[in-house]
Amino acid sequence: MQKIYSVCDIHSPKQIQEMSLEELNHLAKEIRTFLIESISKTGGHLSSNLGIVEVTLAMHYVFRCPEDKLIFDVGHQCYVHKICTGRASQFPTLRQKGGLSGFQKRNEGPYDCWEAGHSSTSLSAALGYAIARDLKQEDYQVVALIGDGSLTGGMALEALNDIGSKQKKVIIIFNDNNMSISRNHSGVEKRITKLRSSHLYIDLKHDVKNNLKANKLGNNVYNKLSSVRDRIKDEVIDAPLFKEFNLDYMGPVDGHDLASLIKVFQAAKEHDGPIVVHVLTQKGKGYKYAQEDKIGKWHGVSPFDIKTGKPLSQLPSDQISWSQVISNTLIDLASKDSDIVAITPAMAQGSKLLEFQKQYPKRFFDCGIAEQHAVTMACAMALGGLKPFVSIYSSFLQRAYDQVNHDMARMNLPVVIGIDRAGLVGDDGETHQGVFDISMLRSIPNLILSQPKDAKEAQDLLYTAFQTKRPFCIRYPRGNVHYEKNPSYQEIEVGTWQKTIIGTPEQVVITYGPDVDHVIEKARANHLNLMVINARFFKPIDTKMIDLICRMNLPITVYETDMKTGGLASAILEYLNAKEKRITSIGIEDHYVCHGPVRSLRIQEGISTDQLFTQLESTSSKDEK
């Protein structure tokens, strides 16, 4: 075996498999030091990876990656996996352009068999791999490590149900650190707490340490483990979670005890059918500030000073994050209206809602990693007379599309959604870029979709949203903005844009968000004669302003920093085409279609074949004239 002098000397998991227990424990300490030093320079997901060092080392000791499929969920828990598979030397490029991804990435090599930036996908993927393996009569292990709150996601529970039904051989490692980004809040979490606090935990730990060898498990030892496991499931737990899904269970096991982890993973490897291995870990282990964090501050970090724990970059005193602007405004509005409530799918820290929770604990609801549930719950709250605000990252809102469409917009309910991290977010890559929500939401009837250009407009838009009493979405980017509290709020007329004229306009730029002021400032600095339009509503758009611009007969540039397909320019072109009849369009207009026979509905909506040919004949007769 090649001698490992540093973390960067690891080039293959085979080196891990040839190490002694003493060497593995030493390597675990080295990896923690490496992670702290490296992430302090680049930023990244620190706490979750510090907590999973021994678990990942044990996985690579027992399983044969890349032949065996190792899936990490949430995907940001894969940093130690990347180190074990020879990528430590690339960590200076972590989350940098062209560098190492912060998630499993299939194009980085054969060791990453799956990739996901969102939670709760691992178990579905694991079952899919297991089905493919068995149908193709291949021989490999499928191991899904799920934790950091991922088990609170509905998709994970759906997969548990199917895995228990199909009984394919899948090893589920439940990394239980009692956290998502911050503390978990859910019924599942309460059930896990009972498992976690089992008095038989100490007995199992002792049993594993003293009776298992480092090689494959004998039947007598495995039967003893099974007996302890069954006592935990049947006697200690009133309604055992995993048993209800028809899954075998081992644990809980100390997730920082390599000897125990290795032996229990080997037992799971020999097991037939699906099995859950429950490991207890400490998020942030090995770094004081991360270990003591209870609100999620150290979950994902920017570059920081290791000694003090303070970020290397400080905000100007007059700037705060866009999320904080919305949160401050929400708190102020809630102080005057007891019906306003706040909902988050496990993003209280990132969405800056912890202060709201502190001031209004009975009006704050963290529903776990469950965006779909959050939106539908908010809809019923609205029907019950409350005024719900749901904060969801743009890239996570995709998961609640059905609920926004089917429950919120179709019933035309006064729910306000704060679309946080809208636009490009940078470091986390494809899975987190918030560039799809405009095109995703524009096709939904009844919905209002907006974005403020500055903090004042953000405050006024949130005020307007509650006054409007309709489905209302406000998108705002990651980053910071100059902030002063509004002395009084102004209601903005829905669907109106604003114009700024610089000199005698020779061109028109239509844009939105912070780019409005950036374009204005740059035009003035470069003495360009422009009309700059603040298109603060994507739906409805300001057709009066568009008509005005068209009458000016000037070149028009639509400057948008999200997806072009279905975006702001598309909305403008759709309106112009409908007005000028450049292309005759037949289709369902911007409303929901009632129930009835399909034939009568096609006639009602003007989309029957007869109506098409009536239109064609009308067009032909006009051409002949």
N, C-alpha and C positions, 0 to 999 in steps of 0.2 A: 504494500500500500504506500502510495506517495505520502510523505510526511506533510501534515497540515500545520503550517506555521501561522497562518492567518485565515480569516474567513474567505479571502479572495483566492486561496489555494484550493478551494472546493470546486471541482470541475464536473463532477458526476455524482449522482446519488449512491453509486457503488462504493464510493469512499466512505459514506455514512454507514453503510451496511457492514464494513470491515472494522469499525471502531469498537473499542471496549466501552463499557458503561462509564468508566472514569473519564475517558476521552470525550464521550458524548456530553457529559455534564459540564466539562470544561468548555466544549464548543458552544453549549447553550449560553454560557456567560459571555463568551466572545461575540456571539451573534447579537446579544442584547446591547453590548457596548457599541458594536458596529451600527446597529439600527439607530441608536440615539445620536451617535456622531454624524451619521449620514443624513438622517431625516432633519436634523437641526440645520443642515445647510440647504436642503432642497425643499423641505416641507413634505407632507404626505400623511398617511394614516399610521400614527405611532402606537397608540394605546393597544389597539386590537392585535397588532403584530407582536408587541412585547409580551402579550398574554398567551400567545400560541406557540412559543418557541419549542418547548419540549414536545408538545403534541405533534408538531410538524416533523421534528427530528424522529420521533417514534414512528410516524407514518412512513417516512422514507427508509427507516431501518427494517420495518416489517414487510412493506409492500414494494413491488418491483416496478417503479415508474421508469419509462413511459408505458410499459406493457400493461400494468395496472392503471386504471383511470382514477386520478385524484382530482376531485372537484372542490373548490373552496367557495363558501357562501356565508356572508357577503364576500364578493370577490376581492375586496381590499385586504382580506386576511392572508394574502398569498405572498407577502414579502419574504418570509422565511423559506417558503417553497422555492422562490426564485434563487435564494442564496444556496439552497441545497442542490439546485440543478445548474450551478455554475455561472450565475449571473451577478454575483456580488460586485465584480469589477465595473459593472454598468450602472451601479447605483448613483454615481454622481450625475447621471443623466435622467434620473427618475422623474417622470411626468414632465420632462422637458421635450421640446419639439424634436422629433426624430429619435428620442431616447426610450428608456425603459418605461413601459406602462405601469400604472399603479394597480392594475388588475391582471388576472390571467389573460394571456394574449396568444392565440394560436400561431400567429406569424412570428413569434419569438422563438419557436422551436417545438420539438415533439413532446416536451414535458407538460405543456398546457393543452389539455384535451377539451376545455370548455372555456367560455369567457362570458362574463356578465358583470355589469356595473351596478345592477339593481339586485335587491335581495330576493330570497325565497325561490330561486329557480333550480337549485342544485338537486333536489330530490326528484323532480320531474326528469331532469337530465340523466340522473343516475339510473332511474328505471328504464329510460329509453336505451341507454347503453347496455343494460342487462338484458333487455329483450333482444336487441341486435346480436349481442354475444351468443345467446342461447339458440336463436334461430340460425345463426351462421356456424354453430357448433365450435365456437372458439373458447379459449380458456384464459380468462383474466379476471382480476378482482375489480369491482366498482366501489369506490369509496367516496362518500359525500360528507364533507365536514360542513356542518351548518351551525351557525351561532351568531353572536353579536346582534341578537334580536330577530334573526331571520325566521325563526320558528313561529313568530307571531303573524307572519304573512299568510294570507288565505291560500295562496298557491302551494305553500309548503304543506299545509294541512290537507289539501286536495291530494297531493302526491302521497302523503303518508297513508291516506285511505286506500289509494290504488296499489301502493306497494304491499300493504297488508293483504289486499285482495288477491293479487297475482302471485305473491310468495316467491318472487324472483330473488336470487341471492344478491343482496345489496347490503353493504356495511355503512351505517349512518353513524357518524361521530358527532354527537351533540356537544358542541363547545359551549358550556354554560358559564358565562361570566356575569350573569345577572344584569346585563346592560344591552341596550341597542347602541345608540350614540350616547344617550343618557340612560337613566333608569327605565327598565321595562314597566309597562302598565298593561296588564291583560289577565284574562282568566287563565290562559295557558301558563302565564308566569306564576300565578298562584299555585297551580298544580305542580309545576316544576319545583317551587319552593318547598313543597312537601317532600318531594324526592330528595332534594338537596339537603334537607335537614334530618334525613333518616338516621336513626341511632345505629343502624346496621352499617353505616358508611365506614366506621372505624374497623369493624370486623372484616368487611370486604377488603379494605386496604391491607390489613394484616394478612388475610388469607392470600391475597395476590402476592405480597412481598415474600412470604415464607414458603409457599407451596408451588409456585409456578417456576419453570425453568425457562431459559432463553430460547429453547427450541420448541418444536410443535408440542401441543398440549396432549397429555395422556387422558384417556377416558375417565379414570378415577378422579383426577384433579378437576376435569371439566364438569363432571357430575356434581362435585362439591361446590364449584362456582355456580352451577345452575341452581342448586338448592338455595344458596344465599340470594341469588338473583330473584328466584321465585318468591322467597319470603319478603323481599323488598316490594315486589309487585303486589302480592296478594294479601299480606298481613299489615304492612305499614301504611299503604296508600288506600284511602277509602275508594277512590275511583281512578285507578292508575291510567295515566294518559296513553302510554304506548301499548299497553295490553288491549285497550279498546280498539286500537287500529290493527290488532292481530300481529303485533311485532314483538319478537323476543328482545330482552333488555339485559344489559350488564352495567352495573355502576351503582352509585356514582363513584368515580375514580379521581384521585388527585391528579389534575392535569399538569402538574409541575414535577411529578415523580416519574422519571424516565423508566425505571425498572418496572413499575406497575403498568405504565402505559404500553410498553413493549409486550409484556406478557398478555395483557388483556386484548391488545390488537391481534396477537397471534391466535388467541382463543377465538376471536371473532372471525379470523381468516379461515379457521377450520369448521366454522358453523355452517350448517345448511339452511338456506332461506335468509330472509331479511333479519337484521339484528341492529339494535341501537346500543351504542356505547356512550354512556353519559360521563363526560369529563368535566371537572370543575376547574376553572382557571381564574386568575386575577388579571383583569384588564389593566394594562399599564405596568405590569410587574417589572421591577428592576429600575424604575425611574420614579423618584419620590413624587414629583408633581403629577405625573400621570396616574400613579397608584392611588393618590388621594382624591382624584377628580371624581365627582359624583354627578356632574351636570353635562359632561361631554366636551369640555373645553379642549381636552387633549386627544380627542378622537381623530380629528384631522387638523393638522397644524401647518402654519406657515413657518419659514425659517426662524429659529429661536436661539437664545443664549442658553447653553446647557446648564450653567451654574445658577442662573437666576430664574430660568424658565420664562423669561420675557421675550416677546416677539422682537426680531431685529428691526422691523419697520414699524414706525409709529404713525398713526393718523394725525393729520393737522387738527388743531383744536376745534376748528369750525366744521369738521366733516364727521359723518357717521355713515354706517352702511345703509343701503336702501332698505334692507330688512328691518333695521332699527327705526327708520323713518316711519314705515308702515306700523310697526309695533307701538311706537310712541303715540301715533295718531289713534290707533285702535284703543289704547288704554285711556286716552283723553275722551274719546267718544263714549267709551263704556262707562266712564265716570258720570256721564250725563244721561245714560240710557241703560237701565238694568236688564234690558232684553238682549243686549249684545253679548254673544258668547264666542269663544275661540276654540278651534279644533286643529289638531296637528296629528299627522301619521308618523309619530316618533321623531319629529324634527323640531322640537321645542328650542333646543340650543341654536341650531343653525338659523331658524326663522326668528330668533330673538323674542320668543314668547314667554321666556321664563319669568320676566317681570310681571307680565299679565297674569301668569299663574300665581305668582306671589300675592298680587293685589286682589285677584278675583278667583281664588281656588275652586269655588263651586261653579264657576262659569268657564272653566278651562278643562278641555277634554283631550287627552293623549290616548289615541286608540291603537297604538302600536303600528307596525309596518303594514298598514291596511288602507291604502288610498281609496279603494273602491268603497269600502265600508264607511270611511270618513265622509265621503260626499253624500252617500245615500242617507246616513244618519243626520247630516246637516239638513237635508231636504225635509225630513220628518220634523226636525226641530223647527224649521220655518213654518211648516203646516201647524205646528203646535203653538205658534205665536212668538217664537224667538227670532233673533236676527243673527244668524250664524256667519262667522268669518272662518274660512278654511285656508290654511297656508300650506301649499304644496309646491315643491320644486318643479320647474317646467318639465324636466325629463321624467319625473315620477308621475306627473299628471296624465301621461299617456296611459297609465295603468287604470285610470278612472274614466277613460273616455266614455264607456258605456253608461256610467252613472251620471256624468255631466249631461249626456245626450238624453238618455231614457228617463231619468228621474228628475233632474234639475231643470233642464230646458223644456222638455216635453210638457211638464206640469207648470212651467212658467213660474218657478218658485224663487222668492227673494233670498237667494244664497249668494254671498260674496266670496269669490275665490281669489286669494293672493297668489299669483304665479311667480314664485321666487326663482332666482337664478335663471331668468329668461335671457335668451341670446347665448353667445359664446361664453363658456365658462373656463376654457383653457385646459388646466392641468389634468383633469380626469378623463379627457378624451371623448370618443364617439358616444359612449353610453350616457354621458352627462351633458352634452351640448344641448342647451335649451332652445333649439332653433326650429322646432316643429309645431309649437303650440298655435301659432297664428293660422297656418294652413289647416291644422287639425280641427280647430274650433270654428273657423269661418263658415263652414257648411251647416252648422247647427242652428236651427231656427230659434227665435226669441232671445238669443244670447247677445250680450253686450261685451265687447272685447276692447280694452284700452291699454295705453301705456303713457305714463307721465314723462315729461322732459326734465323736470327738476323736482326738488323736495316739496316746494310749495304746491305744485300741480299734483304731486302724489297725495298730499294731505287733502286737497280739494276733491280729488277723484274718489278717495275712500269715503269721504263725507257724502259725495254724490251717490256712490254705490248704495249706501244704506237708505238714502232718500228716495232712490228710484224704484225700489221694491220690485226688482226684476232680477233674473240671473245675470250677474255682473262679474266679469273677470278683469283684474288689474295685473298686468305683468310688469316686473321690474328686475333689473339685472343684478348680477353679483357685483360687488364693488362699493365704492363710497361716493358720497355726494355732499355738497355744501348744505348745511341745515340750519334753519331758523324756524322756531315754532310759529305756526300761523296764529296771529292774534284773533282772527275769526275765519271761519270756513266759508267758501263760496261754492254754490252748486253750479256745476258745469253742464251746459246743455248737451245732452247725449247726442253724439254724432257730429259735433262741430269741430272744425279745425281752426287753427290760427295762422295768420301770415305775418311775416316780417319782411319789410322792403329795405333793401340796401342799394342806395343810388337810384338810377333809373333802370329798372329790371330789363336785362337782356336774355335771361334764362330763368327757369323755375326749377327748384329742387324741392321735392316732397320727401320728407323723412320723419323720424319719430324717435322718442326717447332722448337720452343725453346727447345724441348726435345732432339734434336740432341746434342747440347752443354752440356745439363744436363747429358746425357748418357756418353759422352766423359769424362767429368770432374769426374764423379763417377767411371768410369772404371779406370782412371789413379789413383785416390785416393785409389782404392782397388786392384791395380796392376793386373787387369784382362787383358788378351790378347784378344783383340776384333778388328774386323773391323766394324766401325760404318758408315752406309750409310745415307747420307742426301737425302731423297727421296723428293726433293723439287717440283717435278711435279707428280701429280696423274694421269694426262692425258695430253699428252702421257707419258707413263712410259719409263724408260731407259732399253730397252731390252738388250743392249750390256752389261750393268752393271750386269743385272740378269744372263746372260750367264756366265760372269766372275765368279760371286759368286758360281754358280752351279758347275763350273769346280773345284773349291777349295774343294768341297765335305766336307764342314763344316756344323754343325748345324746352322740353320737360324731361327731367331726370328723376326717377324714383330711386332713392338711395335707401336700401333696406339691408340690414345686417343679419337677417334670418333667411330661411329657405325661400327662393324665388317662386317655386311652384306653389301656387295657392296663397301667396303672400299679398302684400299691399298692392304691388303693381298689378297682380292678377285681379284684385278687387276693382281697381280703377278701370282696367281694360274691359272687364265684364260690363261695367256700367256704360262705358263709352260705346261698346259694341251694341248693347241693347238699345241705346239711344239713337245711334247712327245707322243701325241695321246693316253693318258691314257683313256680318254673318247672321243668318237667321238661326236662332237657337230654339229648339223645342226640348223641354224638360220640365221637371217638377220645380216650382218656384220655392221661395224661402219660407216654407211652412211645413207643418206635419200633416200627413195624409190620414184621414179618418178611415174607419173600417167599412167594408162593403165588398161586393163582387169585384174581381180584378177588372173585368170588362167595363163596368160602370165607373170604376175609379180612373181608368185610363181616359175615358171620355171626360170625366169631371176635371182631370188635371190637364187636358188638352194634349195628351200624348198617345192617342189612338192612331192606328195606321191610317184610318180614314182622314183624320185631321192632318196628318203628315201630307197625304196626297192632295187634300184641299189646298194646303199651303203651296205645294209644288205646282199645281195647276194655276194658282193665282200668280205665282212668280213667272211662269211661262207666258201667261197672257200679257203681263206687264212688259216682258222682254220683246214680245211681238210688236207691241205698240211703239 
